[in-house]
Amino acid sequence: MLEFLFQSTTLGAIVVLLVLHLFYSSFSSQEKKTEPPGPKPLPLLGNLLQVDLKRLDNSLFDLSKKYGPVFTIYLGLQKVVVLAGYRTVKQALVNHAEEFGDRAVTPIFYDFNKGHGILFSNGDSWKEMRRFALTTIKDFGMGKRISEGIIIEECRCLTEEFKQYEGKAFDNTQAICYAASNIMSAIMFGKRFEYKDPVFQAMVEKDHETIRLTGSAPILIYNLFPCLGHFLKTWRDLMKNVEENREDTKIIIADLKETLNPEMCRCFVDAFLTRKLNLEESEIKDSHYHDDNLVNSVTNLFAAGTDTTANTLQWCLVFMAKYPYIQDQVQEELTRVVGSRQVRVEDRKNLPYTDAVIHESQRLANIVPMAVPHKISRDVTFQGYFIKEGTTVFPLLTSVLYDESEWETPHTFNPSHFLDEEGKFVRRDAFMPFSAGRRVCLGLSLARMELFLFFTSLLQRFRFTPPPGVSEDELDLTPVVGFTLSPPAYELCAVSRQ
């Protein structure tokens, strides 16, 4: 009897297990069918052998042509959903802004900020810091005449720097970085630095190097296998740069704190310190206004605001040297409409061709090809596919800016992309170099103003040509790959037009 009961119980257990197995297999199969497709991954390596880590965006763009606008790839053990094409990226970032709006904080991003600041944070802290930054930067003239005055003064300093070379070939990278950095410094710290200031030079150079190294293959590998960090020289160099710049920033903040007058706000740091002081006096607990958020917000904005603007302006000048007939048309329009006086922001509406050239430079340069990675904030079904909460998402901006269904000649420098038949400037929905949705670049208006004023001021005063012995056709546009895409390290001639 006992034996019979034992056998019956065992048989019943086996039946139950089989039913559960069949149910689970059926459920897993069904779930798998609804997940985005993608190439079959290898154990541990995932799809690493199927992509080029030096130009990951191009590899993913190629894969999208096979697997569609929403597909899955495994970078090692990390599952990533890639969004490709204008319509898909817009639908995700704008129409599903909440679900696709979190930041994927990779190991290196966490090393940078420990979850503080603006760029690499989530939740209530991110919301409050972004809201504060938007309001404060706007108060300090983003899109207003005070910013225009600061930028125009920096244009003068930059043109004087270029004049020193008397038309001889030189590398303009540093001077342009210093000019862009000074705009951010004026907003963050209420002052500008001389280009020859060694502390300023070191800060800018370390920021530039940090952004380059962040996109390097060793750091991509580190993000997949964080245990390798201390064994990688690139990681050690990167963290050394970050820590040194953090200390330099703390020193500047300390100096501003000593002379703080809550009744006379000079800059972003003053505004933050004043808000912090007011909250402390009100005895409000759990405030997001603490030193870690201040230091990391400042370093985030300073680095991002410098690199993107400087990078794009460098690309603009390389394109002008590469395509002299386009440069001719820009300078003809500037001479006809503005003459020799200083260009102002209000002139933009009367300079449609020049505006189109700047926009086309941004499009073709594609300096942030994969945006900054996003993360799914909650389970979502998108274009018929199930994407689980916490999944990393790459909005592939390369596929947006080079979308063949949106741009007539996506791989060619063509200002007509932004001009109608009458030569008037037209906006294009697929122009998305600043990303979109909740994580769109918060300095977008300031960046547009800087690019317009810097570019027009330089084109008014100089003609840009390749160095002696190099023809326009020989100018290679293959970018230098980092976290952003920089133009090749060419020396250009800035020949005075006056």
Contacts in CASP RR format, 6 or more apart in sequence:
PFRMAT RR
TARGET T0000
AUTHOR 0000-0000-0000
METHOD contacts of the structure
MODEL  1
MLEFLFQSTTLGAIVVLLVLHLFYSSFSSQEKKTEPPGPKPLPLLGNLLQ
VDLKRLDNSLFDLSKKYGPVFTIYLGLQKVVVLAGYRTVKQALVNHAEEF
GDRAVTPIFYDFNKGHGILFSNGDSWKEMRRFALTTIKDFGMGKRISEGI
IIEECRCLTEEFKQYEGKAFDNTQAICYAASNIMSAIMFGKRFEYKDPVF
QAMVEKDHETIRLTGSAPILIYNLFPCLGHFLKTWRDLMKNVEENREDTK
IIIADLKETLNPEMCRCFVDAFLTRKLNLEESEIKDSHYHDDNLVNSVTN
LFAAGTDTTANTLQWCLVFMAKYPYIQDQVQEELTRVVGSRQVRVEDRKN
LPYTDAVIHESQRLANIVPMAVPHKISRDVTFQGYFIKEGTTVFPLLTSV
LYDESEWETPHTFNPSHFLDEEGKFVRRDAFMPFSAGRRVCLGLSLARME
LFLFFTSLLQRFRFTPPPGVSEDELDLTPVVGFTLSPPAYELCAVSRQ
31 386 0 8 1.000
34 381 0 8 1.000
34 384 0 8 1.000
34 385 0 8 1.000
34 386 0 8 1.000
35 72 0 8 1.000
35 385 0 8 1.000
35 386 0 8 1.000
35 387 0 8 1.000
36 67 0 8 1.000
36 70 0 8 1.000
36 71 0 8 1.000
36 72 0 8 1.000
36 81 0 8 1.000
36 385 0 8 1.000
36 387 0 8 1.000
37 67 0 8 1.000
37 68 0 8 1.000
37 71 0 8 1.000
37 72 0 8 1.000
38 63 0 8 1.000
38 67 0 8 1.000
38 71 0 8 1.000
38 72 0 8 1.000
38 73 0 8 1.000
39 47 0 8 1.000
39 50 0 8 1.000
39 63 0 8 1.000
39 67 0 8 1.000
39 73 0 8 1.000
41 47 0 8 1.000
41 73 0 8 1.000
41 74 0 8 1.000
41 76 0 8 1.000
42 48 0 8 1.000
42 49 0 8 1.000
44 76 0 8 1.000
44 77 0 8 1.000
45 76 0 8 1.000
46 74 0 8 1.000
46 75 0 8 1.000
46 76 0 8 1.000
46 77 0 8 1.000
47 73 0 8 1.000
47 74 0 8 1.000
47 75 0 8 1.000
47 76 0 8 1.000
48 75 0 8 1.000
48 76 0 8 1.000
48 224 0 8 1.000
50 59 0 8 1.000
50 63 0 8 1.000
51 59 0 8 1.000
51 60 0 8 1.000
51 63 0 8 1.000
51 73 0 8 1.000
51 75 0 8 1.000
52 58 0 8 1.000
52 59 0 8 1.000
53 217 0 8 1.000
53 220 0 8 1.000
53 221 0 8 1.000
54 217 0 8 1.000
54 481 0 8 1.000
55 481 0 8 1.000
56 220 0 8 1.000
56 370 0 8 1.000
57 369 0 8 1.000
57 370 0 8 1.000
57 396 0 8 1.000
57 397 0 8 1.000
57 398 0 8 1.000
58 398 0 8 1.000
60 73 0 8 1.000
60 82 0 8 1.000
60 84 0 8 1.000
60 370 0 8 1.000
60 394 0 8 1.000
60 396 0 8 1.000
60 398 0 8 1.000
60 399 0 8 1.000
61 84 0 8 1.000
61 396 0 8 1.000
61 398 0 8 1.000
61 399 0 8 1.000
61 402 0 8 1.000
63 71 0 8 1.000
63 73 0 8 1.000
63 82 0 8 1.000
64 71 0 8 1.000
64 82 0 8 1.000
64 84 0 8 1.000
64 85 0 8 1.000
64 396 0 8 1.000
64 399 0 8 1.000
68 84 0 8 1.000
69 83 0 8 1.000
69 84 0 8 1.000
69 85 0 8 1.000
69 87 0 8 1.000
69 88 0 8 1.000
69 383 0 8 1.000
70 81 0 8 1.000
70 82 0 8 1.000
70 83 0 8 1.000
70 84 0 8 1.000
70 88 0 8 1.000
70 382 0 8 1.000
70 383 0 8 1.000
70 385 0 8 1.000
71 81 0 8 1.000
71 82 0 8 1.000
71 84 0 8 1.000
72 79 0 8 1.000
72 80 0 8 1.000
72 81 0 8 1.000
72 82 0 8 1.000
73 79 0 8 1.000
73 80 0 8 1.000
73 82 0 8 1.000
74 80 0 8 1.000
75 220 0 8 1.000
75 223 0 8 1.000
75 224 0 8 1.000
76 224 0 8 1.000
77 224 0 8 1.000
78 223 0 8 1.000
78 224 0 8 1.000
78 392 0 8 1.000
79 391 0 8 1.000
79 392 0 8 1.000
80 373 0 8 1.000
80 391 0 8 1.000
80 392 0 8 1.000
80 393 0 8 1.000
80 394 0 8 1.000
81 376 0 8 1.000
81 387 0 8 1.000
81 391 0 8 1.000
81 392 0 8 1.000
81 393 0 8 1.000
81 394 0 8 1.000
82 393 0 8 1.000
82 394 0 8 1.000
82 396 0 8 1.000
83 89 0 8 1.000
83 92 0 8 1.000
83 393 0 8 1.000
83 394 0 8 1.000
83 395 0 8 1.000
83 396 0 8 1.000
84 396 0 8 1.000
84 399 0 8 1.000
85 396 0 8 1.000
85 399 0 8 1.000
85 400 0 8 1.000
85 403 0 8 1.000
86 399 0 8 1.000
86 400 0 8 1.000
86 403 0 8 1.000
86 405 0 8 1.000
86 406 0 8 1.000
86 429 0 8 1.000
86 430 0 8 1.000
86 432 0 8 1.000
88 383 0 8 1.000
89 395 0 8 1.000
89 396 0 8 1.000
89 397 0 8 1.000
89 399 0 8 1.000
89 400 0 8 1.000
89 432 0 8 1.000
89 436 0 8 1.000
90 429 0 8 1.000
90 432 0 8 1.000
90 436 0 8 1.000
91 382 0 8 1.000
91 383 0 8 1.000
92 99 0 8 1.000
92 100 0 8 1.000
92 382 0 8 1.000
92 393 0 8 1.000
92 395 0 8 1.000
93 100 0 8 1.000
93 101 0 8 1.000
93 374 0 8 1.000
93 395 0 8 1.000
93 435 0 8 1.000
93 436 0 8 1.000
93 437 0 8 1.000
93 438 0 8 1.000
93 439 0 8 1.000
94 436 0 8 1.000
94 437 0 8 1.000
96 380 0 8 1.000
96 382 0 8 1.000
97 437 0 8 1.000
97 438 0 8 1.000
98 377 0 8 1.000
98 378 0 8 1.000
98 438 0 8 1.000
99 376 0 8 1.000
99 377 0 8 1.000
99 378 0 8 1.000
99 380 0 8 1.000
99 382 0 8 1.000
100 374 0 8 1.000
100 376 0 8 1.000
100 377 0 8 1.000
100 380 0 8 1.000
100 393 0 8 1.000
100 395 0 8 1.000
101 374 0 8 1.000
101 375 0 8 1.000
101 377 0 8 1.000
101 437 0 8 1.000
101 438 0 8 1.000
101 439 0 8 1.000
102 122 0 8 1.000
102 123 0 8 1.000
102 374 0 8 1.000
102 375 0 8 1.000
102 376 0 8 1.000
102 377 0 8 1.000
102 390 0 8 1.000
103 109 0 8 1.000
103 119 0 8 1.000
103 120 0 8 1.000
103 121 0 8 1.000
103 122 0 8 1.000
103 126 0 8 1.000
103 372 0 8 1.000
103 373 0 8 1.000
103 374 0 8 1.000
103 375 0 8 1.000
103 439 0 8 1.000
104 373 0 8 1.000
104 374 0 8 1.000
104 375 0 8 1.000
104 392 0 8 1.000
104 393 0 8 1.000
105 115 0 8 1.000
105 120 0 8 1.000
105 121 0 8 1.000
105 122 0 8 1.000
105 375 0 8 1.000
106 223 0 8 1.000
106 373 0 8 1.000
107 222 0 8 1.000
107 223 0 8 1.000
107 226 0 8 1.000
108 214 0 8 1.000
108 219 0 8 1.000
108 222 0 8 1.000
108 223 0 8 1.000
108 235 0 8 1.000
108 238 0 8 1.000
109 119 0 8 1.000
109 120 0 8 1.000
110 120 0 8 1.000
111 239 0 8 1.000
111 242 0 8 1.000
112 120 0 8 1.000
112 242 0 8 1.000
112 296 0 8 1.000
113 119 0 8 1.000
113 120 0 8 1.000
113 121 0 8 1.000
113 296 0 8 1.000
113 300 0 8 1.000
114 292 0 8 1.000
114 296 0 8 1.000
115 121 0 8 1.000
115 122 0 8 1.000
115 125 0 8 1.000
115 296 0 8 1.000
116 125 0 8 1.000
116 292 0 8 1.000
116 293 0 8 1.000
116 295 0 8 1.000
116 296 0 8 1.000
116 297 0 8 1.000
117 125 0 8 1.000
117 126 0 8 1.000
117 129 0 8 1.000
117 292 0 8 1.000
117 293 0 8 1.000
117 296 0 8 1.000
117 297 0 8 1.000
117 300 0 8 1.000
118 126 0 8 1.000
118 129 0 8 1.000
118 130 0 8 1.000
118 133 0 8 1.000
118 296 0 8 1.000
118 297 0 8 1.000
118 300 0 8 1.000
118 301 0 8 1.000
118 442 0 8 1.000
119 300 0 8 1.000
119 304 0 8 1.000
119 372 0 8 1.000
120 300 0 8 1.000
120 372 0 8 1.000
121 129 0 8 1.000
122 375 0 8 1.000
124 288 0 8 1.000
125 288 0 8 1.000
125 293 0 8 1.000
128 288 0 8 1.000
129 288 0 8 1.000
129 293 0 8 1.000
129 297 0 8 1.000
130 442 0 8 1.000
132 271 0 8 1.000
132 272 0 8 1.000
132 275 0 8 1.000
133 268 0 8 1.000
133 297 0 8 1.000
133 301 0 8 1.000
133 442 0 8 1.000
134 442 0 8 1.000
136 268 0 8 1.000
136 271 0 8 1.000
136 272 0 8 1.000
137 187 0 8 1.000
137 268 0 8 1.000
137 301 0 8 1.000
137 442 0 8 1.000
137 443 0 8 1.000
137 446 0 8 1.000
139 271 0 8 1.000
140 146 0 8 1.000
140 147 0 8 1.000
140 187 0 8 1.000
140 267 0 8 1.000
140 268 0 8 1.000
141 147 0 8 1.000
142 187 0 8 1.000
142 443 0 8 1.000
142 445 0 8 1.000
142 446 0 8 1.000
142 449 0 8 1.000
143 345 0 8 1.000
143 445 0 8 1.000
143 446 0 8 1.000
143 449 0 8 1.000
147 183 0 8 1.000
147 187 0 8 1.000
147 446 0 8 1.000
147 449 0 8 1.000
148 344 0 8 1.000
148 345 0 8 1.000
148 449 0 8 1.000
148 453 0 8 1.000
150 183 0 8 1.000
150 186 0 8 1.000
150 192 0 8 1.000
151 183 0 8 1.000
151 449 0 8 1.000
151 450 0 8 1.000
151 453 0 8 1.000
151 454 0 8 1.000
152 342 0 8 1.000
152 344 0 8 1.000
152 453 0 8 1.000
152 457 0 8 1.000
153 192 0 8 1.000
154 179 0 8 1.000
154 182 0 8 1.000
154 183 0 8 1.000
154 192 0 8 1.000
154 454 0 8 1.000
155 179 0 8 1.000
155 342 0 8 1.000
155 453 0 8 1.000
155 454 0 8 1.000
155 457 0 8 1.000
155 458 0 8 1.000
156 457 0 8 1.000
157 179 0 8 1.000
157 182 0 8 1.000
157 195 0 8 1.000
158 175 0 8 1.000
158 176 0 8 1.000
158 179 0 8 1.000
158 454 0 8 1.000
158 457 0 8 1.000
158 458 0 8 1.000
159 457 0 8 1.000
159 458 0 8 1.000
159 461 0 8 1.000
159 462 0 8 1.000
161 175 0 8 1.000
161 195 0 8 1.000
162 172 0 8 1.000
162 175 0 8 1.000
162 458 0 8 1.000
162 461 0 8 1.000
162 462 0 8 1.000
162 494 0 8 1.000
163 494 0 8 1.000
163 496 0 8 1.000
165 494 0 8 1.000
166 496 0 8 1.000
167 493 0 8 1.000
167 494 0 8 1.000
167 495 0 8 1.000
167 496 0 8 1.000
168 493 0 8 1.000
169 467 0 8 1.000
169 468 0 8 1.000
169 491 0 8 1.000
169 492 0 8 1.000
169 493 0 8 1.000
170 491 0 8 1.000
170 492 0 8 1.000
170 493 0 8 1.000
170 494 0 8 1.000
171 489 0 8 1.000
171 490 0 8 1.000
171 491 0 8 1.000
172 314 0 8 1.000
172 317 0 8 1.000
172 492 0 8 1.000
172 494 0 8 1.000
173 310 0 8 1.000
173 314 0 8 1.000
173 489 0 8 1.000
174 195 0 8 1.000
174 201 0 8 1.000
174 204 0 8 1.000
174 205 0 8 1.000
175 195 0 8 1.000
176 310 0 8 1.000
176 313 0 8 1.000
176 314 0 8 1.000
176 454 0 8 1.000
177 204 0 8 1.000
177 208 0 8 1.000
177 306 0 8 1.000
177 307 0 8 1.000
177 310 0 8 1.000
178 193 0 8 1.000
178 195 0 8 1.000
178 200 0 8 1.000
178 201 0 8 1.000
178 204 0 8 1.000
179 310 0 8 1.000
179 454 0 8 1.000
180 305 0 8 1.000
180 306 0 8 1.000
180 307 0 8 1.000
180 309 0 8 1.000
180 310 0 8 1.000
180 313 0 8 1.000
180 450 0 8 1.000
180 454 0 8 1.000
181 193 0 8 1.000
181 200 0 8 1.000
181 203 0 8 1.000
181 204 0 8 1.000
181 207 0 8 1.000
181 302 0 8 1.000
181 306 0 8 1.000
181 310 0 8 1.000
182 192 0 8 1.000
182 193 0 8 1.000
183 309 0 8 1.000
183 446 0 8 1.000
183 450 0 8 1.000
184 301 0 8 1.000
184 302 0 8 1.000
184 305 0 8 1.000
184 306 0 8 1.000
185 191 0 8 1.000
185 192 0 8 1.000
185 193 0 8 1.000
185 200 0 8 1.000
185 302 0 8 1.000
186 192 0 8 1.000
186 267 0 8 1.000
187 267 0 8 1.000
187 268 0 8 1.000
187 301 0 8 1.000
187 446 0 8 1.000
188 267 0 8 1.000
188 268 0 8 1.000
188 269 0 8 1.000
188 298 0 8 1.000
188 301 0 8 1.000
188 302 0 8 1.000
189 252 0 8 1.000
189 256 0 8 1.000
189 267 0 8 1.000
189 268 0 8 1.000
189 269 0 8 1.000
190 266 0 8 1.000
190 267 0 8 1.000
191 267 0 8 1.000
193 199 0 8 1.000
193 200 0 8 1.000
194 200 0 8 1.000
195 201 0 8 1.000
199 248 0 8 1.000
202 244 0 8 1.000
202 248 0 8 1.000
203 245 0 8 1.000
203 248 0 8 1.000
204 306 0 8 1.000
206 241 0 8 1.000
206 244 0 8 1.000
206 245 0 8 1.000
207 241 0 8 1.000
207 245 0 8 1.000
207 302 0 8 1.000
207 303 0 8 1.000
207 306 0 8 1.000
207 307 0 8 1.000
208 306 0 8 1.000
208 307 0 8 1.000
209 237 0 8 1.000
209 241 0 8 1.000
210 238 0 8 1.000
210 241 0 8 1.000
210 242 0 8 1.000
210 245 0 8 1.000
210 303 0 8 1.000
211 303 0 8 1.000
211 307 0 8 1.000
211 482 0 8 1.000
211 483 0 8 1.000
211 484 0 8 1.000
212 480 0 8 1.000
212 482 0 8 1.000
212 483 0 8 1.000
212 486 0 8 1.000
213 219 0 8 1.000
213 234 0 8 1.000
213 237 0 8 1.000
213 238 0 8 1.000
213 241 0 8 1.000
213 482 0 8 1.000
214 238 0 8 1.000
214 482 0 8 1.000
214 483 0 8 1.000
215 481 0 8 1.000
215 482 0 8 1.000
215 483 0 8 1.000
216 234 0 8 1.000
216 481 0 8 1.000
216 482 0 8 1.000
218 232 0 8 1.000
218 233 0 8 1.000
218 234 0 8 1.000
218 235 0 8 1.000
219 232 0 8 1.000
219 234 0 8 1.000
219 235 0 8 1.000
219 238 0 8 1.000
221 228 0 8 1.000
221 232 0 8 1.000
222 228 0 8 1.000
222 229 0 8 1.000
222 232 0 8 1.000
222 234 0 8 1.000
222 235 0 8 1.000
228 235 0 8 1.000
229 235 0 8 1.000
229 236 0 8 1.000
230 236 0 8 1.000
245 299 0 8 1.000
245 303 0 8 1.000
246 295 0 8 1.000
246 299 0 8 1.000
249 295 0 8 1.000
249 298 0 8 1.000
249 299 0 8 1.000
249 302 0 8 1.000
250 295 0 8 1.000
252 269 0 8 1.000
253 269 0 8 1.000
253 273 0 8 1.000
253 294 0 8 1.000
253 295 0 8 1.000
253 298 0 8 1.000
256 266 0 8 1.000
256 267 0 8 1.000
256 269 0 8 1.000
256 270 0 8 1.000
256 273 0 8 1.000
257 273 0 8 1.000
260 270 0 8 1.000
260 273 0 8 1.000
260 274 0 8 1.000
260 277 0 8 1.000
262 274 0 8 1.000
262 277 0 8 1.000
262 278 0 8 1.000
265 271 0 8 1.000
265 274 0 8 1.000
268 298 0 8 1.000
268 301 0 8 1.000
269 294 0 8 1.000
269 298 0 8 1.000
272 289 0 8 1.000
272 294 0 8 1.000
272 297 0 8 1.000
273 294 0 8 1.000
275 289 0 8 1.000
276 287 0 8 1.000
276 289 0 8 1.000
276 290 0 8 1.000
276 294 0 8 1.000
279 287 0 8 1.000
279 289 0 8 1.000
280 287 0 8 1.000
304 441 0 8 1.000
305 443 0 8 1.000
305 447 0 8 1.000
307 484 0 8 1.000
308 367 0 8 1.000
308 368 0 8 1.000
308 441 0 8 1.000
308 447 0 8 1.000
308 484 0 8 1.000
309 447 0 8 1.000
309 450 0 8 1.000
309 451 0 8 1.000
309 454 0 8 1.000
311 365 0 8 1.000
311 367 0 8 1.000
311 484 0 8 1.000
311 485 0 8 1.000
311 486 0 8 1.000
311 487 0 8 1.000
312 361 0 8 1.000
312 362 0 8 1.000
312 365 0 8 1.000
312 367 0 8 1.000
312 447 0 8 1.000
312 451 0 8 1.000
313 450 0 8 1.000
313 451 0 8 1.000
313 454 0 8 1.000
313 455 0 8 1.000
314 486 0 8 1.000
314 487 0 8 1.000
315 361 0 8 1.000
315 362 0 8 1.000
315 364 0 8 1.000
315 365 0 8 1.000
315 367 0 8 1.000
315 487 0 8 1.000
316 357 0 8 1.000
316 358 0 8 1.000
316 361 0 8 1.000
316 451 0 8 1.000
316 455 0 8 1.000
317 458 0 8 1.000
317 464 0 8 1.000
317 492 0 8 1.000
318 475 0 8 1.000
318 477 0 8 1.000
318 487 0 8 1.000
318 488 0 8 1.000
318 490 0 8 1.000
318 492 0 8 1.000
319 326 0 8 1.000
319 357 0 8 1.000
319 361 0 8 1.000
319 364 0 8 1.000
319 413 0 8 1.000
320 326 0 8 1.000
320 327 0 8 1.000
320 330 0 8 1.000
320 459 0 8 1.000
320 464 0 8 1.000
321 327 0 8 1.000
321 464 0 8 1.000
321 465 0 8 1.000
321 466 0 8 1.000
321 472 0 8 1.000
321 475 0 8 1.000
321 490 0 8 1.000
321 492 0 8 1.000
322 413 0 8 1.000
322 466 0 8 1.000
322 472 0 8 1.000
322 475 0 8 1.000
322 477 0 8 1.000
323 413 0 8 1.000
323 472 0 8 1.000
324 465 0 8 1.000
324 472 0 8 1.000
326 357 0 8 1.000
326 413 0 8 1.000
326 415 0 8 1.000
327 459 0 8 1.000
327 463 0 8 1.000
327 464 0 8 1.000
329 353 0 8 1.000
330 353 0 8 1.000
330 354 0 8 1.000
330 357 0 8 1.000
330 459 0 8 1.000
331 459 0 8 1.000
331 460 0 8 1.000
331 463 0 8 1.000
331 497 0 8 1.000
333 351 0 8 1.000
333 353 0 8 1.000
333 354 0 8 1.000
334 343 0 8 1.000
334 351 0 8 1.000
334 354 0 8 1.000
334 456 0 8 1.000
334 459 0 8 1.000
334 460 0 8 1.000
337 347 0 8 1.000
337 350 0 8 1.000
337 351 0 8 1.000
338 347 0 8 1.000
338 351 0 8 1.000
338 456 0 8 1.000
338 460 0 8 1.000
339 460 0 8 1.000
340 460 0 8 1.000
340 498 0 8 1.000
342 457 0 8 1.000
343 351 0 8 1.000
343 452 0 8 1.000
343 453 0 8 1.000
343 456 0 8 1.000
343 457 0 8 1.000
343 460 0 8 1.000
345 449 0 8 1.000
345 452 0 8 1.000
345 453 0 8 1.000
347 456 0 8 1.000
348 355 0 8 1.000
348 452 0 8 1.000
351 456 0 8 1.000
352 419 0 8 1.000
352 423 0 8 1.000
352 424 0 8 1.000
352 425 0 8 1.000
353 415 0 8 1.000
353 419 0 8 1.000
353 423 0 8 1.000
354 455 0 8 1.000
354 456 0 8 1.000
354 459 0 8 1.000
355 418 0 8 1.000
355 425 0 8 1.000
355 452 0 8 1.000
356 415 0 8 1.000
356 416 0 8 1.000
356 417 0 8 1.000
356 418 0 8 1.000
356 419 0 8 1.000
356 425 0 8 1.000
357 415 0 8 1.000
358 451 0 8 1.000
358 452 0 8 1.000
358 455 0 8 1.000
359 415 0 8 1.000
359 417 0 8 1.000
359 418 0 8 1.000
359 428 0 8 1.000
359 431 0 8 1.000
360 413 0 8 1.000
360 414 0 8 1.000
360 415 0 8 1.000
360 417 0 8 1.000
360 418 0 8 1.000
361 413 0 8 1.000
362 431 0 8 1.000
362 433 0 8 1.000
362 451 0 8 1.000
363 401 0 8 1.000
363 407 0 8 1.000
363 417 0 8 1.000
363 431 0 8 1.000
363 433 0 8 1.000
364 401 0 8 1.000
364 413 0 8 1.000
365 433 0 8 1.000
365 479 0 8 1.000
365 485 0 8 1.000
365 487 0 8 1.000
366 397 0 8 1.000
366 398 0 8 1.000
366 401 0 8 1.000
366 402 0 8 1.000
366 433 0 8 1.000
366 485 0 8 1.000
367 433 0 8 1.000
367 484 0 8 1.000
367 485 0 8 1.000
367 486 0 8 1.000
368 397 0 8 1.000
368 433 0 8 1.000
368 435 0 8 1.000
368 483 0 8 1.000
368 484 0 8 1.000
368 485 0 8 1.000
369 396 0 8 1.000
369 397 0 8 1.000
369 398 0 8 1.000
369 485 0 8 1.000
370 394 0 8 1.000
370 395 0 8 1.000
370 396 0 8 1.000
370 397 0 8 1.000
370 398 0 8 1.000
371 394 0 8 1.000
371 395 0 8 1.000
371 396 0 8 1.000
371 397 0 8 1.000
371 435 0 8 1.000
371 439 0 8 1.000
372 435 0 8 1.000
372 439 0 8 1.000
373 392 0 8 1.000
373 393 0 8 1.000
373 394 0 8 1.000
374 392 0 8 1.000
374 393 0 8 1.000
374 394 0 8 1.000
374 395 0 8 1.000
374 439 0 8 1.000
375 390 0 8 1.000
375 391 0 8 1.000
375 392 0 8 1.000
375 393 0 8 1.000
376 387 0 8 1.000
376 388 0 8 1.000
376 389 0 8 1.000
376 390 0 8 1.000
376 391 0 8 1.000
376 393 0 8 1.000
377 389 0 8 1.000
377 390 0 8 1.000
378 389 0 8 1.000
379 386 0 8 1.000
379 387 0 8 1.000
379 388 0 8 1.000
379 389 0 8 1.000
380 386 0 8 1.000
380 387 0 8 1.000
381 387 0 8 1.000
387 393 0 8 1.000
395 435 0 8 1.000
397 432 0 8 1.000
397 433 0 8 1.000
397 435 0 8 1.000
400 406 0 8 1.000
400 430 0 8 1.000
400 432 0 8 1.000
401 407 0 8 1.000
401 410 0 8 1.000
401 430 0 8 1.000
401 431 0 8 1.000
401 432 0 8 1.000
401 433 0 8 1.000
402 410 0 8 1.000
402 411 0 8 1.000
403 410 0 8 1.000
403 430 0 8 1.000
404 410 0 8 1.000
406 428 0 8 1.000
406 429 0 8 1.000
406 430 0 8 1.000
407 417 0 8 1.000
407 428 0 8 1.000
407 430 0 8 1.000
408 414 0 8 1.000
408 416 0 8 1.000
408 417 0 8 1.000
409 417 0 8 1.000
417 428 0 8 1.000
418 425 0 8 1.000
418 426 0 8 1.000
418 427 0 8 1.000
418 428 0 8 1.000
418 431 0 8 1.000
419 425 0 8 1.000
419 426 0 8 1.000
420 426 0 8 1.000
434 440 0 8 1.000
434 441 0 8 1.000
434 444 0 8 1.000
434 447 0 8 1.000
435 441 0 8 1.000
441 447 0 8 1.000
458 464 0 8 1.000
458 494 0 8 1.000
460 497 0 8 1.000
461 496 0 8 1.000
461 497 0 8 1.000
461 498 0 8 1.000
462 494 0 8 1.000
462 495 0 8 1.000
462 496 0 8 1.000
462 497 0 8 1.000
463 494 0 8 1.000
463 495 0 8 1.000
463 497 0 8 1.000
464 492 0 8 1.000
464 493 0 8 1.000
464 494 0 8 1.000
464 495 0 8 1.000
465 492 0 8 1.000
465 493 0 8 1.000
465 495 0 8 1.000
466 472 0 8 1.000
466 474 0 8 1.000
466 475 0 8 1.000
466 490 0 8 1.000
466 492 0 8 1.000
466 493 0 8 1.000
467 490 0 8 1.000
467 491 0 8 1.000
467 492 0 8 1.000
467 493 0 8 1.000
468 493 0 8 1.000
475 488 0 8 1.000
475 490 0 8 1.000
476 488 0 8 1.000
477 487 0 8 1.000
477 488 0 8 1.000
478 488 0 8 1.000
479 485 0 8 1.000
479 486 0 8 1.000
479 487 0 8 1.000
479 488 0 8 1.000
480 486 0 8 1.000
480 487 0 8 1.000
480 488 0 8 1.000
480 489 0 8 1.000
END
